Structure formats: structure tokens, C-alpha cells
Amino acid sequence: MPTVLVFLIDLLLAALSVETAGWIVRVSFHPDSTFGFQGSTVAAWAAALTAALGCYLTGLHTPALLIQHKQVVARVALVSLATALAPLVTAYFIWYHPIGRTGLGLLGASSFLSLTVWRLLYGHFIAKGPRLGMVVLGTGPIERRFAQRLNTLPHTRYVVHGFIQGGENESEPPPASAAIVLGEPLGDDVPVPPVLGKIEDAVSVCNTERIAHAVIVGVTGLSPAQVQAMTHLQANGIRVHTAGTVWMNVALQVPIDMVDARWVLNTFEQLDRPGVLAAKRLIDLGVACVGLALFGLMLPLLWVVHRIDSPGPFFYSQDRVGSAGKLFRVHKIRTMRVAKDQEQRWAAKTDDRTTAYTRLLRRLRIDEFPQFWDVIRGEMSLVGPRPEQPKIVEQLEQSIPYFSYRHLVKPGITGWAQIHQGYAASVDESAVKLSYDLYYVGRLSVLMDLDIMMRTAFVMLARIGSR
């Protein structure tokens, strides 16, 4: 379901919750109450918009999350609390008149009930509903792995019915990166779809099996037989997709083993838009100036507490790899104890070099505020792949193909990988993180930056990725 449609349904349910709460208050408690759209209209709209926007920012529109019932209930509860508080705050600042606790409590309860029921029903449809049948052109090892992985995802609307054989070099082994995103071969309990026919019979096979979608992996290039088959399929009303596009839509990642010259060229075209880059830079400068101003207000108190809790330098600077592989100095509040050995190593959830106070700074991202200076200098952006240490970059470039592609854009204070995964503490985690970074690089836009910045607030609140 399109995200816009989900947002509108949330807005409608939230508005109904406001009116339901107002009706119950008037009938059962206070006949003269004006709680609702006909009375406190601004406060009512504030509640409805808070609910719809809150559901979006907490990721309650993503199919992968909707099938996790505990996560749905927990996040809807958080949104319902914000929904109940929104009219209270709005009414106080506009009229200096509070709204009754009864109405607010009923609003929170009704919005929680309606949003939870609708999310659980939608999640059940996603998990148990009908699937769109697909065939994969090719029977090589990556094709088989792609089909198995796609069929094990419970939130996707696609299912691979089988393979079309012929036209590709099926004896060629998968590249070294094949296991990075799609994973190792699955066990015997996950069946491999059957071969349904040969490449020259692709159209008849799809018609017989009533399949309307075909997928081409195309890792090693397309053969003439595959090109001809795709032409015939498309001409006969059978839509042809690339495996990379399908995987990006269902996993919001770029499968590293499917990065090819076509993806690189498309990315170059995406980045060659001066208007987008100029708008991104203006947003960077505006937000960074506000961030530095806030940091200036906090600085005296932070400095005093820091001197008491962790004697030593207040700021910490370190070399990081930026755009085009250039080194720059990143600035942060020091959150680790001063030590003689300042080796470059992975961050950890329970780092013995931190204190309770500095862990709080990390959790609230206050230690990142000095990086706004790097943003103003043009070495970083607000949104982009997180900059890594040079030695770690060297290690990852040797272990992970295409790792350097993340340096096509400026590194950021937050990013697409941060709101989905957090920090990486190993090569394997960095590979998954790279798949998110490449997704961002390939789809760079101002709207995506704004989306990431707004959703970062929830990530901070949920304590995701603070290391």
C-alpha cells in the first residue's frame, strides 16, 4: 500500500478518535464541552496530524514492521501518548486554557485502539494475503539464492514460482560478495523453486502459470537470448524487473552482489543535479547554525560536568574519510576516558572506556553537536553515510566490494543506515550498513534528507545506534 494512502488512513482514524472522544465527553461527563473539530478545531487538528505524522516517523508504515505485533503495539502506544498531549499543548499556548483530562484520556485510548486494530489487520493481510507470482530468468547460484531469500521474507507481496532456464552462463560461480546481503545458502527446509521451462518458452510458461512478473538478475551481463526473452515478455504484458529493484523495494537496501555498471551510471546521473545539491547545502547551513547556537547555550554546563566526571580534554578530534576518500578532522565531545593507547577500533554497545554521564551524552547525541562545525566547513552534511576511521576503511575496502562507493557523497551526522541499523561493530554489520548507504547514494534527494532527519528523532528516543 502506498505510504501516502497509509498516512491518509491514519489521519482519518485519528480524526474519528478525536470526535469519538469528544462525543463521549459530551454525553457522559460534560454536556457543554467543545472538545472536537466543531469546538477546539485547532487542537483537534493538532491531535490528528500528530497521530498520522507520529505513525510515519515511528516506521509504522513499513510492511516489515507491521508483521511484528509487539513492535506495533509499543510504537502505537507512544504515538497515542503524543496524540493525547498535542491538543493539551496546543490549547494552552493558543487560548491559555487547558483541556480536561477526561477528554485527553479518551482521545489517547480511542486513538490507540483504532490505530492498533487497523495496523494489526493490515499486518495480517501482508503476512497472509495473496502474492504476486514471479519467474526468475536464469538458474545460476545467485538466481537461486535470490529466489529463496525473497520467498522467506514474510512481508513482501512477491513470491517466486520458479526459474526459466537458458541464455546465461550458469556454471559461473557467484562473486565473493554474493553472501553479503542475500546471505549464505539456506538450509534444506527452505525449498528451491522448480525450473518451469526454457528461455525460448518464457512467454508460454508465464501464461500457463498465470504469472505476470519476471525478474532478471543480470550480474554478469545479459545474453542475447535473455534480451530477446525480456522483449517478448514485456510485449505480451508481463512486466520485467531487475532483481536489484525488487530487493530495494522490499528491503530498502541495494544488494551489494547486484551492483553493476548500470547502477553506477544511474547513480552518477542522480548525483549530477546541481539544484538538489544546492538545496541540500542550504538546509545543511541553516540547521548547522541553529545546532551550534544550541550547543553554545549548553557548553558552560557541559564543560563543568565534564571536568568533574571525566578529567581531560573536552573536545576530541579524529581523522575520518570523507567525500572522494579525502581525510578530514571530525570534532566531537570526548566520551571516552583519556588513555595512552588511542587505537582505532570498532565501537561497542558496552564500551569500558565510557562513564554513565558520557553514555548519556551519546544516547542523546549531544556529543555529536560539534560536528555541526564540520557541516558548516563543507566537510560533512547533515545526512549521509557516517564517516569511518581510515584504518577501518582500509580494512573494509579489502573485505567488502564497492565499499568506496559510499564516498560518492559527503558523510553525514545521521543517515539512512543509522535509522535502520545503527552503528556497525564488525565487517558483516558494515556490509549490511553499506547496502543501506548505497540505497541512499542511489536515491539522493532533498525529500529523502528531510525524511531521515525527522525519523532520526525517533531513533534517538528509542536509543537505537548509540555507541
ROMAR-971402 format. One record per residue (C-alpha): x, y, z; residue in one letter; residue number from 1. Coordinates in Angstrom, 2 decimals, decimal comma. Layout:
BEGIN
REC c1 c2 c3 type seq
REC X Y Z A NUM
...
This chain:
BEGIN
REC c1 c2 c3 type seq
REC 0,00 0,00 0,00 M 1
REC 1,41 3,44 -0,90 P 2
REC 2,80 5,40 2,03 T 3
REC 0,57 8,40 1,23 V 4
REC -2,55 6,22 1,45 L 5
REC -1,42 4,80 4,80 V 6
REC -0,85 8,35 6,06 F 7
REC -4,35 9,43 4,97 L 8
REC -5,96 6,41 6,67 I 9
REC -4,08 7,25 9,87 D 10
REC -5,25 10,86 9,62 L 11
REC -8,87 9,75 9,14 L 12
REC -8,76 7,32 12,07 L 13
REC -7,15 9,94 14,30 A 14
REC -9,86 12,46 13,36 A 15
REC -12,54 9,87 14,17 L 16
REC -10,82 9,22 17,50 S 17
REC -10,96 12,94 18,33 V 18
REC -14,67 13,11 17,51 E 19
REC -15,39 9,88 19,39 T 20
REC -13,62 11,17 22,50 A 21
REC -15,49 14,49 22,26 G 22
REC -18,85 12,74 21,85 W 23
REC -18,29 10,50 24,88 I 24
REC -17,29 13,52 26,99 V 25
REC -20,44 15,45 25,99 R 26
REC -22,79 12,51 26,51 V 27
REC -21,37 11,11 29,73 S 28
REC -19,46 13,86 31,52 F 29
REC -19,67 17,48 30,37 H 30
REC -22,59 18,41 28,05 P 31
REC -21,10 21,84 27,34 D 32
REC -17,68 20,53 26,28 S 33
REC -16,28 21,88 23,00 T 34
REC -13,70 19,15 22,58 F 35
REC -13,64 18,20 18,88 G 36
REC -13,44 19,71 15,40 F 37
REC -16,52 21,92 15,88 Q 38
REC -15,16 23,46 19,05 G 39
REC -11,43 23,30 19,65 S 40
REC -10,70 22,87 15,95 T 41
REC -7,02 23,80 16,04 V 42
REC -6,34 21,45 18,95 A 43
REC -8,28 18,67 17,21 A 44
REC -6,25 19,06 14,04 W 45
REC -3,07 19,11 16,10 A 46
REC -4,04 15,72 17,56 A 47
REC -4,93 14,20 14,19 A 48
REC -1,79 15,41 12,47 L 49
REC 0,38 14,32 15,40 T 50
REC -1,06 10,80 15,17 A 51
REC -0,57 10,49 11,41 A 52
REC 2,90 12,02 11,43 L 53
REC 3,89 10,02 14,52 G 54
REC 2,93 6,74 12,84 C 55
REC 5,10 7,65 9,89 Y 56
REC 8,11 8,76 11,93 L 57
REC 8,00 5,59 14,04 T 58
REC 8,05 3,42 10,90 G 59
REC 4,51 2,11 11,27 L 60
REC 4,02 2,34 7,51 H 61
REC 6,72 -0,22 6,66 T 62
REC 5,49 -3,77 5,91 P 63
REC 8,47 -5,39 7,64 A 64
REC 7,47 -3,75 10,94 L 65
REC 3,73 -4,31 10,63 L 66
REC 4,07 -8,08 10,98 I 67
REC 5,86 -7,64 14,34 Q 68
REC 2,88 -7,33 16,68 H 69
REC 4,79 -6,34 19,82 K 70
REC 6,59 -3,57 17,97 Q 71
REC 3,31 -2,32 16,53 V 72
REC 1,62 -2,16 19,94 V 73
REC 4,61 -0,45 21,58 A 74
REC 5,02 2,18 18,88 R 75
REC 1,29 2,88 18,60 V 76
REC 1,22 3,40 22,38 A 77
REC 3,98 6,01 22,03 L 78
REC 2,11 7,71 19,18 V 79
REC -1,16 7,68 21,17 S 80
REC 0,54 9,37 24,10 L 81
REC 1,84 12,12 21,81 A 82
REC -1,64 12,40 20,23 T 83
REC -3,23 12,98 23,63 A 84
REC -0,62 15,58 24,60 L 85
REC -0,82 17,53 21,31 A 86
REC -4,23 19,21 21,93 P 87
REC -3,25 19,93 25,53 L 88
REC -0,13 21,81 24,48 V 89
REC -1,87 23,50 21,54 T 90
REC -4,86 24,68 23,58 A 91
REC -2,66 26,01 26,35 Y 92
REC -0,44 28,08 24,07 F 93
REC -3,31 29,39 21,92 I 94
REC -6,05 30,03 24,49 W 95
REC -4,16 29,64 27,76 Y 96
REC -6,97 27,28 28,66 H 97
REC -6,33 23,61 29,48 P 98
REC -8,36 20,70 28,07 I 99
REC -9,95 18,30 30,54 G 100
REC -8,10 15,15 31,49 R 101
REC -11,12 13,01 30,68 T 102
REC -11,15 14,06 27,04 G 103
REC -7,41 13,63 26,71 L 104
REC -7,54 10,17 28,27 G 105
REC -10,37 9,11 25,99 L 106
REC -8,50 10,51 22,99 L 107
REC -5,38 8,53 23,86 G 108
REC -7,39 5,33 24,40 A 109
REC -9,50 5,66 21,24 S 110
REC -6,53 6,52 19,03 S 111
REC -4,56 3,61 20,47 F 112
REC -7,44 1,21 19,83 L 113
REC -8,20 2,36 16,27 S 114
REC -4,59 2,63 15,10 L 115
REC -3,63 -0,71 16,67 T 116
REC -6,58 -2,64 15,23 V 117
REC -6,04 -1,22 11,76 W 118
REC -2,30 -1,91 11,88 R 119
REC -2,79 -5,49 13,08 L 120
REC -5,39 -6,19 10,38 L 121
REC -3,14 -4,69 7,71 Y 122
REC -0,17 -6,66 9,05 G 123
REC -2,23 -9,89 8,93 H 124
REC -3,12 -9,15 5,30 F 125
REC 0,53 -8,54 4,47 I 126
REC 1,62 -11,81 6,08 A 127
REC -1,26 -14,00 4,87 K 128
REC -2,64 -12,16 1,85 G 129
REC -2,23 -13,04 -1,84 P 130
REC 1,16 -12,80 -3,51 R 131
REC 2,19 -11,68 -6,99 L 132
REC 3,78 -14,60 -8,79 G 133
REC 7,20 -14,14 -10,42 M 134
REC 9,67 -16,13 -12,50 V 135
REC 13,42 -15,61 -12,46 V 136
REC 15,27 -15,66 -15,79 L 137
REC 18,25 -17,89 -15,05 G 138
REC 19,12 -20,80 -12,79 T 139
REC 22,56 -19,76 -11,55 G 140
REC 23,58 -19,76 -7,88 P 141
REC 22,73 -16,09 -7,31 I 142
REC 19,36 -16,53 -9,01 E 143
REC 18,57 -19,48 -6,74 R 144
REC 19,72 -17,59 -3,66 R 145
REC 17,68 -14,54 -4,61 F 146
REC 14,54 -16,66 -5,09 A 147
REC 15,00 -18,43 -1,77 Q 148
REC 15,63 -15,21 0,15 R 149
REC 12,68 -13,42 -1,41 L 150
REC 10,35 -16,34 -0,63 N 151
REC 11,40 -16,31 3,04 T 152
REC 10,51 -12,63 3,56 L 153
REC 7,10 -12,63 5,27 P 154
REC 6,28 -9,01 4,42 H 155
REC 6,76 -8,99 0,65 T 156
REC 3,92 -9,20 -1,83 R 157
REC 6,04 -11,22 -4,29 Y 158
REC 6,67 -14,96 -4,49 V 159
REC 8,97 -16,72 -6,96 V 160
REC 7,18 -19,68 -8,55 H 161
REC 10,18 -20,91 -10,50 G 162
REC 13,03 -20,33 -12,94 F 163
REC 13,37 -20,00 -16,69 I 164
REC 16,45 -21,91 -17,84 Q 165
REC 18,90 -20,94 -20,58 G 166
REC 20,73 -17,99 -22,04 G 167
REC 23,17 -17,31 -19,20 E 168
REC 26,45 -18,72 -18,01 N 169
REC 25,03 -20,89 -15,23 E 170
REC 28,32 -22,59 -14,47 S 171
REC 29,95 -19,36 -13,32 E 172
REC 30,25 -19,22 -9,52 P 173
REC 28,77 -16,27 -7,62 P 174
REC 31,09 -13,37 -6,81 P 175
REC 32,67 -13,06 -3,39 A 176
REC 30,08 -10,51 -2,37 S 177
REC 27,11 -12,80 -3,00 A 178
REC 26,75 -13,71 0,65 A 179
REC 26,94 -10,15 1,95 I 180
REC 23,32 -9,07 1,62 V 181
REC 21,42 -12,09 0,39 L 182
REC 23,17 -14,29 2,93 G 183
REC 24,59 -17,78 2,85 E 184
REC 22,64 -20,56 1,10 P 185
REC 19,58 -21,51 3,12 L 186
REC 19,04 -24,96 4,57 G 187
REC 17,16 -27,86 3,11 D 188
REC 13,98 -26,77 4,90 D 189
REC 13,70 -23,79 2,50 V 190
REC 12,75 -25,27 -0,88 P 191
REC 14,30 -24,09 -4,12 V 192
REC 11,61 -23,21 -6,68 P 193
REC 11,48 -25,55 -9,70 P 194
REC 12,61 -24,90 -13,27 V 195
REC 9,44 -24,17 -15,22 L 196
REC 10,81 -24,10 -18,75 G 197
REC 13,42 -22,86 -21,19 K 198
REC 14,21 -19,30 -22,17 I 199
REC 12,57 -19,59 -25,60 E 200
REC 9,29 -20,67 -23,95 D 201
REC 9,26 -17,87 -21,34 A 202
REC 6,03 -16,26 -22,57 V 203
REC 4,09 -19,52 -22,82 S 204
REC 5,32 -20,61 -19,37 V 205
REC 4,15 -17,35 -17,78 C 206
REC 0,77 -17,59 -19,50 N 207
REC 0,32 -21,20 -18,43 T 208
REC 1,30 -20,50 -14,81 E 209
REC -0,61 -17,19 -14,79 R 210
REC 2,49 -15,24 -13,84 I 211
REC 2,59 -11,52 -14,62 A 212
REC 6,09 -10,62 -13,43 H 213
REC 9,59 -11,70 -14,45 A 214
REC 12,93 -10,91 -12,76 V 215
REC 16,38 -10,66 -14,30 I 216
REC 19,44 -10,68 -12,06 V 217
REC 21,92 -9,62 -14,73 G 218
REC 25,01 -9,71 -12,51 V 219
REC 27,39 -10,80 -15,29 T 220
REC 25,58 -9,08 -18,17 G 221
REC 22,65 -10,09 -20,31 L 222
REC 22,88 -12,62 -23,12 S 223
REC 21,09 -12,13 -26,48 P 224
REC 18,63 -14,88 -25,52 A 225
REC 17,74 -13,10 -22,28 Q 226
REC 17,30 -9,75 -24,04 V 227
REC 15,01 -11,36 -26,61 Q 228
REC 13,04 -13,14 -23,89 A 229
REC 12,59 -9,91 -21,93 M 230
REC 11,37 -8,14 -25,08 T 231
REC 8,78 -10,83 -25,75 H 232
REC 7,66 -10,89 -22,13 L 233
REC 7,19 -7,12 -21,95 Q 234
REC 5,38 -7,07 -25,31 A 235
REC 2,94 -9,69 -24,02 N 236
REC 2,03 -7,75 -20,90 G 237
REC 4,41 -9,49 -18,48 I 238
REC 6,33 -6,89 -16,50 R 239
REC 10,10 -7,34 -16,31 V 240
REC 12,01 -6,17 -13,20 H 241
REC 15,62 -6,24 -12,17 T 242
REC 16,40 -8,21 -9,02 A 243
REC 18,10 -5,16 -7,55 G 244
REC 14,94 -3,05 -7,91 T 245
REC 12,77 -5,74 -6,36 V 246
REC 15,13 -6,17 -3,43 W 247
REC 15,41 -2,41 -2,89 M 248
REC 11,63 -2,09 -2,74 N 249
REC 11,15 -4,88 -0,20 V 250
REC 14,31 -4,43 1,92 A 251
REC 15,17 -0,71 1,36 L 252
REC 18,74 -1,77 0,57 Q 253
REC 20,93 -2,12 -2,51 V 254
REC 22,04 -5,76 -2,74 P 255
REC 25,80 -5,41 -3,00 I 256
REC 26,24 -8,51 -5,14 D 257
REC 23,91 -6,94 -7,72 M 258
REC 25,76 -3,64 -8,09 V 259
REC 26,84 -3,36 -11,71 D 260
REC 27,82 -0,74 -14,28 A 261
REC 24,18 0,19 -14,86 R 262
REC 23,68 1,01 -11,18 W 263
REC 26,87 3,08 -11,13 V 264
REC 25,83 5,11 -14,19 L 265
REC 22,32 5,69 -12,81 N 266
REC 23,88 6,88 -9,56 T 267
REC 26,15 9,30 -11,40 F 268
REC 23,07 10,79 -13,10 E 269
REC 21,28 11,02 -9,75 Q 270
REC 24,19 12,95 -8,25 L 271
REC 24,57 15,24 -11,25 D 272
REC 21,80 17,62 -10,19 R 273
REC 23,21 20,99 -9,07 P 274
REC 19,82 22,22 -7,85 G 275
REC 19,38 19,32 -5,43 V 276
REC 22,92 19,67 -4,10 L 277
REC 22,48 23,43 -3,66 A 278
REC 19,21 22,94 -1,74 A 279
REC 20,85 20,26 0,39 K 280
REC 23,70 22,67 1,20 R 281
REC 21,32 25,45 2,20 L 282
REC 19,50 23,12 4,58 I 283
REC 22,84 21,98 5,99 D 284
REC 23,93 25,54 6,71 L 285
REC 20,62 26,58 8,27 G 286
REC 20,29 23,59 10,61 V 287
REC 24,01 23,62 11,48 A 288
REC 23,87 27,28 12,55 C 289
REC 20,89 26,53 14,83 V 290
REC 22,67 23,46 16,19 G 291
REC 25,82 25,40 17,02 L 292
REC 23,74 28,10 18,73 A 293
REC 22,09 25,47 20,94 L 294
REC 25,44 23,92 21,66 F 295
REC 26,78 27,31 22,72 G 296
REC 23,98 27,58 25,29 L 297
REC 24,72 24,11 26,66 M 298
REC 28,50 24,46 26,61 L 299
REC 29,12 26,05 30,06 P 300
REC 27,13 23,39 31,94 L 301
REC 28,54 20,53 29,85 L 302
REC 32,11 21,74 30,42 W 303
REC 31,70 21,88 34,20 V 304
REC 30,09 18,43 34,45 V 305
REC 32,64 17,00 32,03 H 306
REC 35,57 18,27 34,11 R 307
REC 34,12 16,61 37,22 I 308
REC 33,16 13,31 35,62 D 309
REC 35,97 12,74 33,12 S 310
REC 39,09 14,91 33,58 P 311
REC 40,90 15,66 30,37 G 312
REC 40,23 17,47 27,09 P 313
REC 36,61 18,46 26,47 F 314
REC 36,75 18,06 22,70 F 315
REC 38,00 15,07 20,75 Y 316
REC 39,19 15,17 17,14 S 317
REC 39,95 12,28 14,86 Q 318
REC 40,74 11,69 11,20 D 319
REC 37,84 10,34 9,15 R 320
REC 37,38 9,52 5,48 V 321
REC 35,06 11,91 3,68 G 322
REC 33,79 12,57 0,17 S 323
REC 36,04 11,27 -2,62 A 324
REC 38,14 9,48 0,00 G 325
REC 39,64 12,70 1,38 K 326
REC 40,65 12,83 5,03 L 327
REC 39,21 15,46 7,37 F 328
REC 39,09 16,04 11,12 R 329
REC 35,81 15,24 12,81 V 330
REC 35,09 17,01 16,10 H 331
REC 33,09 15,57 18,99 K 332
REC 32,73 15,90 22,74 I 333
REC 35,10 13,38 24,28 R 334
REC 33,06 10,48 25,70 T 335
REC 35,91 8,05 26,46 M 336
REC 38,48 8,14 29,22 R 337
REC 41,89 9,54 28,33 V 338
REC 44,29 6,67 27,55 A 339
REC 47,78 6,37 26,17 K 340
REC 46,68 3,91 23,53 D 341
REC 44,30 5,70 21,20 Q 342
REC 43,92 2,83 18,77 E 343
REC 41,28 2,85 16,09 Q 344
REC 38,78 0,10 16,87 R 345
REC 35,11 -0,76 16,44 W 346
REC 32,51 0,90 18,66 A 347
REC 30,76 -1,41 21,12 A 348
REC 27,44 -1,34 22,97 K 349
REC 29,18 -1,77 26,34 T 350
REC 32,46 0,10 25,94 D 351
REC 34,66 0,05 29,06 D 352
REC 36,10 3,42 28,08 R 353
REC 32,88 5,34 28,84 T 354
REC 31,13 6,55 32,01 T 355
REC 27,43 6,80 32,85 A 356
REC 27,50 10,51 32,04 Y 357
REC 29,25 10,14 28,70 T 358
REC 26,96 7,26 27,75 R 359
REC 24,06 9,64 28,32 L 360
REC 25,70 12,18 26,00 L 361
REC 25,97 9,51 23,34 R 362
REC 22,41 8,31 23,81 R 363
REC 21,07 11,86 23,39 L 364
REC 23,56 12,54 20,56 R 365
REC 24,82 15,63 22,38 I 366
REC 28,41 14,52 21,75 D 367
REC 27,72 14,97 18,02 E 368
REC 26,90 18,69 18,23 F 369
REC 30,46 19,90 17,46 P 370
REC 30,14 18,15 14,09 Q 371
REC 27,86 20,99 13,01 F 372
REC 31,13 22,92 12,57 W 373
REC 32,28 20,25 10,09 D 374
REC 28,97 20,74 8,28 V 375
REC 29,49 24,49 8,01 I 376
REC 33,02 23,89 6,71 R 377
REC 31,53 21,72 3,96 G 378
REC 33,36 18,55 5,01 E 379
REC 30,18 16,87 6,23 M 380
REC 26,45 17,06 5,57 S 381
REC 23,53 16,63 7,95 L 382
REC 22,54 13,44 6,11 V 383
REC 24,88 10,92 4,53 G 384
REC 26,89 7,79 5,29 P 385
REC 28,61 8,01 8,65 R 386
REC 32,37 8,75 8,24 P 387
REC 34,68 5,90 9,22 E 388
REC 38,23 5,87 10,54 Q 389
REC 40,97 5,47 7,87 P 390
REC 42,27 2,11 9,13 K 391
REC 38,78 0,68 9,32 I 392
REC 38,00 1,98 5,83 V 393
REC 41,14 0,30 4,52 E 394
REC 40,08 -2,97 6,12 Q 395
REC 36,52 -2,75 4,82 L 396
REC 37,57 -1,85 1,29 E 397
REC 39,63 -5,05 1,19 Q 398
REC 36,77 -7,15 2,57 S 399
REC 33,66 -5,63 1,00 I 400
REC 33,33 -4,91 -2,73 P 401
REC 32,15 -1,43 -3,70 Y 402
REC 32,68 -0,04 -0,19 F 403
REC 34,31 3,08 -1,66 S 404
REC 31,05 3,95 -3,49 Y 405
REC 29,67 5,35 -0,22 R 406
REC 32,27 8,14 -0,60 H 407
REC 30,47 9,49 -3,69 L 408
REC 28,62 11,84 -1,30 V 409
REC 29,60 13,75 1,81 K 410
REC 29,43 11,84 5,09 P 411
REC 26,61 12,83 7,43 G 412
REC 25,76 13,25 11,09 I 413
REC 22,82 10,91 10,51 T 414
REC 21,88 8,71 7,58 G 415
REC 19,66 6,04 6,06 W 416
REC 21,76 3,29 7,63 A 417
REC 21,57 4,91 11,08 Q 418
REC 17,77 4,92 11,23 I 419
REC 17,59 1,30 10,06 H 420
REC 20,59 -0,38 11,63 Q 421
REC 22,65 1,92 13,83 G 422
REC 26,41 1,62 14,19 Y 423
REC 28,40 -1,33 12,85 A 424
REC 30,82 -3,27 15,02 A 425
REC 32,09 -5,87 12,55 S 426
REC 32,77 -6,44 8,87 V 427
REC 29,47 -8,30 8,44 D 428
REC 27,48 -5,49 10,05 E 429
REC 29,37 -2,96 7,91 S 430
REC 28,36 -4,90 4,79 A 431
REC 24,69 -4,64 5,70 V 432
REC 25,18 -0,99 6,61 K 433
REC 26,80 -0,40 3,21 L 434
REC 23,72 -1,80 1,49 S 435
REC 21,68 0,95 3,19 Y 436
REC 24,29 3,60 2,37 D 437
REC 24,25 2,66 -1,31 L 438
REC 20,47 2,88 -1,29 Y 439
REC 20,78 6,47 -0,04 Y 440
REC 23,51 7,35 -2,55 V 441
REC 21,42 5,98 -5,41 G 442
REC 18,26 7,83 -4,38 R 443
REC 19,67 11,09 -3,04 L 444
REC 17,03 13,81 -2,78 S 445
REC 16,05 16,71 -0,53 V 446
REC 12,81 14,96 0,46 L 447
REC 14,73 11,86 1,50 M 448
REC 17,07 14,02 3,60 D 449
REC 14,11 15,66 5,35 L 450
REC 12,55 12,25 5,94 D 451
REC 15,76 10,93 7,51 I 452
REC 16,17 13,99 9,73 M 453
REC 12,64 13,68 11,08 M 454
REC 12,89 9,95 11,70 R 455
REC 16,23 10,39 13,44 T 456
REC 14,33 11,97 16,34 A 457
REC 12,52 8,68 16,97 F 458
REC 15,75 6,71 16,62 V 459
REC 17,25 8,90 19,35 M 460
REC 14,19 8,43 21,54 L 461
REC 14,31 4,65 21,08 A 462
REC 18,05 4,58 21,86 R 463
REC 18,94 2,92 18,56 I 464
REC 22,55 3,00 17,44 G 465
REC 24,10 4,96 20,29 S 466
REC 27,71 3,78 20,57 R 467
